[in-house]
């Protein structure tokens, strides 16, 4: 697989540019400088600056400018080639060469590759590049990707931060339907694979599980109290939710990367977009939920609290793999969501799994019993 940064066609184009544009410009510049010297000869004689020195500098300047591309490009392309060869252990280009959009949207150096977040996701969703192993995203978020000579960093730009802020504001203003209603709509006959958009439930009893990832942050108290009141006496149920790690600070690069799998999908068809998460995982905490349940001690008792990040990550990766290997599910997803939407959902499953396994996200399960 070729990973040349500059192909033979690029070098020919550079040489043609030099012959047709650069050299005539330099000849013209030299002519103008010589004319300038002749016109200002009395001034130069009075200053004592030798005419021969000025003409020598004028003659060397075009030569240096002509040699600059030959000196610069070979020194800069060798580390690029080696870096892209190392990057191929993590990403696979769709064709024989790396996409031009990927090259120009990335900062490729000898010791690291900085990938723009939006361009990286777009190139994967449109099929320009592909993850070699989805589980390797964990190493990127943990800054420990095992490449031969460089590291990979995914960096969020200004537009990504603005998109996250707009989405957070919209989730506080818009109140979606309850979790139970969302799960109920997934059973409609015309929705074949929409349940794959929902987080995996560790409990087989859907009605006995409340997932706070779908609940607006400002409505957590209302939803939890309503959920507890709906349980029969001595009924055991679970409340599951995701939180961000304490070291993830608001609007930093890690915060944007952590928020990304919760954002509304860009490539899904409209019918699938109602199955989306709230911004609650970015703000809720274990202490907040346990304090709420403690205030309801007369109605419910807490039986156990479990941290399930690794198990949740493995479940997400298993779903991602199933969407690739399960031919009927894959065909149905592509037919219902589009090919780009299918790629996007697989990426987001792997993305959230990597966040959980790298410690940026934490998955919790609280088992309660109605008194």
C-alpha positions in Angstrom: 0.0 0.0 0.0 1.5 3.3 -1.1 1.6 6.1 1.5 3.8 8.6 -0.4 3.1 12.2 0.7 4.3 13.6 -2.6 3.8 11.5 -5.7 5.7 11.7 -8.9 2.9 13.8 -10.3 3.3 16.3 -7.5 7.0 16.7 -8.1 6.4 17.2 -11.9 3.8 19.9 -11.0 6.3 21.6 -8.7 9.0 21.6 -11.4 6.6 23.0 -14.0 5.5 25.7 -11.6 9.2 26.6 -11.1 9.9 26.7 -14.9 6.8 28.6 -15.9 6.2 31.0 -13.1 9.1 31.2 -10.6 12.0 31.5 -13.0 10.4 34.2 -15.2 9.6 36.1 -12.0 13.1 35.9 -10.8 14.5 37.0 -14.1 12.2 40.0 -14.0 13.2 40.7 -10.4 16.9 40.6 -11.4 16.3 43.0 -14.3 14.5 45.4 -12.1 17.2 45.3 -9.5 19.9 46.0 -12.1 17.8 48.9 -13.4 17.5 50.2 -9.8 21.3 50.1 -9.4 21.8 52.1 -12.7 19.3 54.8 -11.7 20.7 55.1 -8.2 24.4 54.8 -9.1 25.3 58.3 -7.7 23.6 57.6 -4.4 25.4 54.2 -4.1 28.7 55.8 -5.0 28.2 58.4 -2.3 27.3 55.7 0.3 30.4 53.7 -0.5 28.4 50.5 -1.0 30.1 48.5 -3.8 27.9 47.9 -6.9 29.5 44.5 -7.4 28.3 43.3 -3.9 24.7 44.4 -4.6 24.8 42.6 -8.0 26.3 39.5 -6.4 23.5 39.4 -3.8 21.0 39.9 -6.6 22.4 37.0 -8.5 22.5 34.6 -5.6 19.0 35.4 -4.5 17.3 33.7 -7.5 19.6 30.7 -7.1 18.6 30.3 -3.4 14.9 30.6 -4.2 15.3 28.0 -7.0 17.0 25.6 -4.7 14.6 26.1 -1.8 11.9 23.6 -3.0 14.6 21.0 -3.6 16.1 21.5 -0.1 12.8 21.7 1.7 10.5 19.0 0.3 12.9 16.0 0.6 13.6 16.8 4.2 10.0 17.3 5.1 8.5 14.3 3.1 10.7 11.6 4.6 9.3 11.9 8.1 5.8 12.3 6.6 6.1 9.0 4.8 7.4 7.2 7.9 4.6 8.7 10.0 1.9 7.7 7.6 3.3 4.2 7.5 3.1 4.0 11.2 -0.4 5.5 11.1 -1.5 2.6 8.9 -1.3 0.4 12.0 -4.3 2.3 13.2 -6.2 3.6 10.1 -6.7 2.2 6.7 -7.2 4.4 3.6 -10.0 3.4 1.3 -7.8 3.6 -1.8 -4.2 3.1 -2.6 -3.3 6.5 -1.2 -4.3 8.5 1.8 -7.2 11.0 1.0 -6.0 14.5 0.2 -8.6 15.9 2.6 -7.1 13.7 5.4 -3.6 15.0 4.6 -4.5 18.6 4.6 -6.8 18.5 7.7 -4.1 16.7 9.7 -0.8 18.0 11.2 1.7 15.3 10.4 5.1 15.6 12.2 8.0 13.2 12.9 6.8 12.4 16.4 3.0 12.8 16.3 -0.1 13.1 14.1 -2.8 15.6 15.1 -6.1 14.8 13.6 -8.9 17.3 13.3 -12.0 15.9 15.1 -14.6 16.9 12.5 -12.5 15.9 9.5 -11.6 12.6 11.2 -15.2 11.7 11.8 -16.3 12.8 8.4 -13.6 10.8 6.6 -14.7 7.7 8.5 -18.4 8.2 7.9 -17.9 8.8 4.2 -15.7 5.8 3.8 -12.4 7.7 3.0 -10.6 6.0 5.9 -11.5 3.1 8.3 -10.4 2.1 11.8 -8.2 -1.0 11.6 -9.2 -2.1 15.1 -12.0 -0.1 16.8 -10.6 -0.9 20.3 -7.5 1.1 19.4 -9.4 4.3 20.1 -8.9 3.6 23.8 -5.2 4.0 23.3 -5.7 7.4 21.5 -7.9 8.7 24.3 -5.3 7.4 26.8 -2.4 8.8 24.8 -0.8 5.4 24.6 -1.3 4.2 21.0 1.5 1.8 20.3 2.9 3.1 17.0 6.6 2.7 16.1 7.7 6.4 16.1 4.8 8.8 16.8 1.6 9.4 18.8 -1.9 10.2 17.5 -3.9 13.1 19.0 -7.5 13.9 18.0 -8.0 17.7 18.5 -11.4 19.5 18.6 -11.5 22.8 16.8 -13.5 26.0 17.4 -16.5 24.7 15.4 -16.6 21.5 17.5 -16.8 23.5 20.7 -19.5 25.7 19.3 -21.5 22.6 18.2 -21.2 21.1 21.7 -22.3 24.3 23.4 -25.3 24.7 21.1 -26.3 21.1 21.7 -26.0 21.4 25.5 -28.2 24.5 25.4 -30.8 22.8 23.2 -31.0 19.8 25.6 -31.7 22.1 28.5 -34.5 23.8 26.5 -36.1 20.8 24.9 -37.6 18.1 27.1 -37.8 14.7 25.3 -40.2 11.9 26.2 -39.5 9.5 29.0 -37.1 6.6 28.8 -39.9 4.1 28.9 -41.7 5.8 26.1 -38.5 5.8 24.0 -38.0 2.1 24.5 -41.6 1.4 23.7 -41.3 3.2 20.3 -38.4 0.9 19.5 -40.8 -2.0 19.3 -42.8 -0.6 16.3 -42.8 -3.0 13.3 -41.4 -0.4 10.9 -38.4 0.3 13.2 -36.2 -2.8 12.6 -32.8 -1.8 14.1 -33.4 1.4 16.0 -32.9 -0.3 19.4 -29.2 -0.5 18.5 -29.1 3.3 19.0 -30.1 2.8 22.7 -27.5 1.9 25.3 -27.3 -1.8 26.1 -29.4 -2.9 29.0 -27.8 -5.2 31.5 -31.2 -6.0 32.9 -33.6 -8.1 30.7 -36.6 -6.4 32.2 -36.8 -3.1 30.3 -39.6 -1.8 32.6 -37.4 -2.3 35.6 -34.5 -0.2 34.3 -34.3 3.5 34.1 -31.5 4.9 31.9 -30.7 8.5 32.9 -28.7 9.1 29.7 -31.9 10.0 28.0 -33.3 12.1 30.8 -32.7 15.9 30.7 -30.4 16.9 33.5 -32.9 19.5 34.8 -35.6 16.7 35.0 -33.6 14.0 36.8 -35.5 14.4 40.1 -38.9 14.2 38.4 -38.1 11.1 36.4 -36.4 9.2 39.2 -39.3 9.9 41.6 -41.9 8.9 38.9 -39.9 5.7 38.2 -39.8 4.8 41.9 -43.5 5.4 42.4 -44.3 3.2 39.4 -42.6 0.1 41.0 -44.8 -2.4 42.9 -44.0 -3.1 46.5 -40.8 -5.0 47.1 -40.0 -4.8 43.4 -36.2 -4.6 42.5 -35.1 -2.3 39.8 -32.0 -0.6 38.5 -31.0 2.9 37.6 -28.1 3.1 35.1 -26.3 6.2 34.0 -23.0 7.5 32.6 -20.8 10.2 34.2 -17.6 12.0 33.1 -14.4 11.5 35.1 -13.6 14.3 37.6 -10.4 15.3 35.7 -12.3 16.2 32.5 -12.8 19.9 32.6 -15.5 21.9 30.8 -14.8 22.7 27.1 -11.3 21.3 27.2 -10.3 19.0 24.4 -11.1 15.9 26.5 -14.5 17.3 27.3 -15.4 17.7 23.6 -14.1 14.2 22.8 -16.2 12.9 25.7 -19.3 14.7 24.6 -19.1 13.6 21.0 -20.9 10.2 21.1 -23.9 11.9 22.8 -24.4 14.5 20.2 -27.2 14.1 17.6 -26.0 12.0 14.7 -25.2 13.8 11.4 -25.6 11.0 8.9 -28.6 9.1 10.2 -31.9 9.4 8.5 -34.6 11.5 10.2 -36.6 8.5 11.4 -33.7 7.4 13.6 -32.8 10.7 15.1 -35.4 10.8 17.9 -33.4 8.0 19.5 -30.7 10.3 20.9 -29.2 11.0 24.3 -29.3 14.0 26.5 -26.4 15.9 27.9 -27.0 14.5 31.3 -23.8 12.3 31.4 -21.7 15.5 31.1 -23.1 17.0 34.3 -24.6 14.2 36.5 -22.6 12.6 39.3 -23.0 9.5 41.4 -23.3 11.7 44.5 -26.2 13.6 42.9 -28.2 10.4 42.3 -27.4 8.8 45.6 -28.5 11.9 47.5 -31.7 11.9 45.6 -32.4 8.3 46.5 -31.5 9.0 50.1 -34.2 11.7 50.2 -36.7 9.0 49.2 -35.6 6.5 51.9 -39.2 6.0 53.0 -40.1 4.7 49.6 -37.0 2.9 48.3 -33.8 1.3 49.6 -30.5 1.1 47.8 -29.3 -2.5 47.5 -26.0 -2.0 45.6 -23.9 0.4 43.6 -21.7 -1.0 40.9 -19.2 0.5 38.6 -19.6 -1.2 35.2 -17.4 0.8 32.9 -15.3 -2.2 31.5 -18.4 -4.4 31.1 -20.3 -1.6 29.4 -17.3 -1.0 27.1 -17.1 -4.6 26.1 -20.9 -4.7 25.4 -20.6 -1.6 23.1 -17.7 -3.2 21.2 -19.6 -6.4 20.8 -22.5 -4.4 19.3 -20.2 -2.7 17.0 -18.7 -6.0 15.8 -22.2 -7.5 15.4 -23.3 -4.6 13.2 -20.4 -5.5 10.9 -20.6 -9.3 11.0 -24.3 -9.8 11.2 -25.3 -9.6 7.6 -29.1 -9.2 8.1 -28.6 -6.6 10.8 -26.0 -4.8 8.7 -28.2 -4.7 5.6 -31.2 -3.5 7.6 -29.2 -0.8 9.2 -27.7 0.4 5.9 -31.2 0.4 4.3 -32.8 2.3 7.2 -30.0 4.6 8.2 -27.9 4.9 4.9 -24.3 3.6 4.5 -22.8 6.7 6.1 -25.3 6.4 9.0 -24.3 2.8 9.6 -20.6 3.8 9.6 -21.3 6.6 12.0 -23.2 4.5 14.5 -20.4 1.9 14.5 -17.8 4.6 15.1 -19.9 6.1 18.0 -20.3 2.7 19.6 -16.5 2.2 19.5 -15.9 5.8 20.6 -18.1 5.5 23.7 -16.5 2.1 24.5 -13.0 3.7 24.3 -14.1 6.6 26.6 -15.3 4.1 29.2 -12.3 1.8 29.0 -9.8 4.8 29.1 -11.4 6.3 32.2 -12.9 9.4 30.6 -16.5 8.1 31.1 -17.7 6.0 34.0 -20.8 3.7 33.9 -22.8 3.2 37.0 -25.6 0.8 38.0 -27.7 1.4 41.2 -30.0 -1.5 42.3 -32.9 -0.3 44.4 -35.9 -2.0 46.0 -39.4 -0.5 46.5 -40.5 -0.7 50.1 
